[in-house]
């Protein structure tokens, strides 16, 4: 029985059986879909200009990012509910660069999403910076 490729893993890297590493499990593909959504700015995706997350807009506003923590959690939950059917968000944790003592980049946030899909619970982490 051959394994079925469900999609590409995010971040893109060289795979063992082809040009890019691929997801062979549904939960692995959901994790890649979450990372893709959260790392895409609205307007970046061709023919679907609304797709993407507003995280970058919040990150680079002239506001106190510590005060924006609740807003970041709300944006992640709303974006996942809007674009990823079947994903139930259990918890979203937002870590700021100030929380990471070894991190020198002040324009970085660390997001951890605990979610359930088809009665399988898992966690994925996404790092967003100004690169």
C-alpha positions, 0 to 999 in steps of 0.5 A, a space after each residue: 500500500 502506498 502512502 498518500 501525499 496530502 500536501 507540503 510541509 511548512 516550512 518548505 524543505 527538501 524531502 526524501 521522496 521528491 523536491 519538497 517534504 510532504 505530509 502523509 497524515 491528516 493532522 500533519 497537514 492541518 498543522 501546515 495549514 495553520 502555519 500557512 494561514 498565520 504566516 500569510 498576510 491578507 492580500 498576499 495570496 493570488 485570487 484570494 486576497 482576503 486569505 491570511 491573518 492580521 497578525 503582522 498588522 498588530 505586530 507592527 502597530 505603534 501600540 504597546 505590544 504587551 497590551 495587544 496580547 489579548 487582541 493577538 489571541 482573538 485574531 488567531 482564533 477568529 482567523 482559524 475559525 474563518 478559514 479552517 473548517 473542522 479545527 477547534 481551537 482549545 487554547 492560544 498562547 502568545 509569547 512576546 520577545 520580552 518573555 524570551 531572555 535569549 531573544 534579541 529581536 524585539 519584533 517577534 512573537 511566538 504563538 502556540 495553538 492547541 487545537 482538536 481536529 477529528 477528535 485528535 488534539 495536538 499543538 503547533 507553534 508559529 514564530 512571526 518576525 519582521 523578516 
